[in-house]
Structures are given as C-alpha cells and as structure tokens.
Amino acid sequence: MSAAREIFLRYLAPTSTAPLMLEIESAEGSIITDTSGKKYIDLISGISVSSLGHNHTEIKKAIIRQLDKHAHVMVYGEFIQAPQNNLAELLCSLLPSTLNSCYFVNSGTEAIEGALKLARRFTGRYEIMAFRNAYHGSTAGALSLMSNSYFKDAFRPLVPGIKWIDFGNASHLKLITENTAAIVTEFVQAEAGALTAEDSFFAALKKRCDETGTLLIADEIQTGMRRTGKLFAFEHYGTVPDVLVLAKAFGGGMPLGAFIAGRKIMQTLSENPPLGHITTFGGHPVCCAAAEASLKIISAISEKEIYERENLIRQMLVHPSIINISGKGLLLGIEFENTEICQQVIKQCILNGIITDWFLFAPKKLRIAPPLNISLHEIQTACKIILSSVNTVTSKT
Ligand code: PMP
C-alpha cells in the first residue's frame, strides 16, 4: 500500500467502509490524472460541481485576482465586499424579478437550513413538506427532510414537523395545507436517480402553494447552473419558486451555497430577532469571485450544446442490459436490471478509465453528470468504454 493510502486510512475520517481511494495528481478539463499517471474521463464532475471542467483558466484567474486583494475580512452581512456585490447583482439579473435577495452560505446543506428557517420565520408556521426519496443535505434540518429512515434513524431525534409526499403525484398535493410553511422540491430528483415528473406537476404544485400560502423552496443544488439545459431547472416548467437554493457548481469549484428569495421574505431574518441566520465564512470573497467568473461563462453556454451532448449519450448507450435512461440534459441515470450489474459496471468503468458512480437512492443506476463543456469526442470515448465495461460484466454473469 502506498504511503498516501496509509495516511488516508489512518488519519482521515471515513464516510464509508469502501472509499474509492483514487490517488489524485491533477485534473484538467474533463480529465483527472492519478499519481501513477493513469488518466480518467470524469463523468460525474465531483458530483455536479466542476461544470466547466477542472482547473478552468478564467476561474483560476478570478481566484488569484481576489486573493491578491483580500480573503476573509469580516463575517457575512456586515462589510461591503465587491465579490459578493458583483455575484449577487449578476445572479439576480439572470433570475425572475421576484428572486432578488441573495443570502450566501458555504454549502448546500447550509443553504437548505437557511431556507427552512426563513420559511418558518416568514410564515409563522412550523410544518415543512418534502418529497420521498430526495436528498437535501446531511446537517440536522436537511437530514430531517429525508424520507429514507435507513440513513437517519441512528441520528434521531431530528427536527419535528416534517411530512412527505410522492414526487410527481398530483393527487398528494392536497396534503399541503394552511399549516405548511414550505415544501422543498427538486425539479429533477437527483439522488432518486435523476427522476423527472410530468410538466403539469410543477404548475399544480405552485398553484397549491399559492392557495395555502406555502413557500415553494426549489433545491437546485444539483440541477442549477445549466446542468439540465436551462440555467435553472425550474425554467423548464415556467414555475418560479419562492426560495431558490444553490450550491455545488454555483461556486465554480469553490465552496459556496446560496438561498435566494424576495426582499420582503428575506428581510424577516434580520428583525425580531436580528441575526436570525448568521455565518462567519458565508459568501467568502474568494469563492464569490470564482462563482461570478463561472456564472458568466455558464450563463453564456447555449442550451443546445447541452442537449447535443445528452442526445449523443442517449444514442450511444444502447445495450440489452441498459433498461432505461432517466434525467434531463447532463444529469442522467443509466438503469441496469439490478444493483449487482450496475455496481460491477461502475467498478469496471473505473478500471477502464471512466469515473462514474451511482445515486444514493438508486443503486442500480449509473450516474452521468460530466462537465458541461466535455467534448463530443470525449463523450464518444466514454460511452464506448461504458459499453465495453457492460459487456465485460455481463459476459461473466
Ligand atoms: N441537495 C441536493 C439535491 C444535493 O445533491 C446535495 C449534495 N449531494 C445537497 C442538497 C447537499 O449539499 P452539500 O453536500 O453541499 O451540503
């Protein structure tokens, strides 16, 4: 075992008993290189983070420019810092006019926590609803939104007052009532296996929220930043959420999250009590500088480029063992007959130089969420390798 592996296993806290343990040397574009010099095509972008590929020149320049001026100077919300101002102004210019106040935090789960607190504070209600099989984060509030008891029972008691309904099932929407502060949704359920719902579902959801005075919170942590083709997935459905939650690709590879709402709603976190939500590092200037550079580039990518890549993947990944491809844009779930085949294919892909994985609640689906600017040639190479990996696995079983 290499010295690096020994240190990793000895000193770094594990998250599972079977980490991938690739020893990373460098990463550029869609290619990750390990310390032995082996190259991998990255089909998952660090789980929907590196959407412009690794080591992007413009993002790197923005980081260095900001570091030369200053890094942390004060907790969030006190000093005027140009990178936060610039990012908030650009983001709001790309959003519907009702989403005009940005609260910057450090991660996805924190952004969800902030959105939940905001909904309770604004509505004065405590009940929150979420959809079954969604993942919204690992801190206590966000974990409480998870319907899957296997991953949360060991950590009870969690936040009370959470109810679940089925994603895409319009008949469940009547369970949203005048007691519901907010319902948290994704527009493509990522960890459920890149699941989509009927177009009409989201309009019905928003209508029910408006009838009951319930805030619609959109978790676009995975689906935002053009991952599904549109800059934000809610744009596919003409449904504007009351609170938008971003993280992952939003930071351009740096840790940054945000929840965005209308000024009137957001204002409530600053009064009665003041300091209703505070964070030391939220909106770190270096992260905001990276995010602004990244957002400028991502917002200029055409939807067409994403669908061209999606179509190529859908056309190429045809195999008797692939029973379905779910998802939208470059958030795709390749479904196999069973978990065993999928897990074997993922292992074989990594051996063959393709980085992929499965979804938390869909272990029989292989995840495809590459950098948005992956070349068509890289996609062709990756799909050929996936197909040959499937052949290797299925010829053994
Ligand atoms: N929501 C969704 C949809 C996610 O995919 C994730 C992360 N996988 C989160 C929330 C939590 O984000 P973070 O890991 O940055 O806390």
Boltz pocket constraint, residues with backbone or C-beta under 6 A from the ligand:
constraints:
  - pocket:
      binder: B
      contacts: [[A, 47], [A, 106], [A, 107], [A, 108], [A, 109], [A, 110], [A, 112], [A, 135], [A, 136], [A, 137], [A, 138], [A, 186], [A, 190], [A, 191], [A, 219], [A, 221], [A, 222], [A, 247], [A, 248]]
      max_distance: 6.0
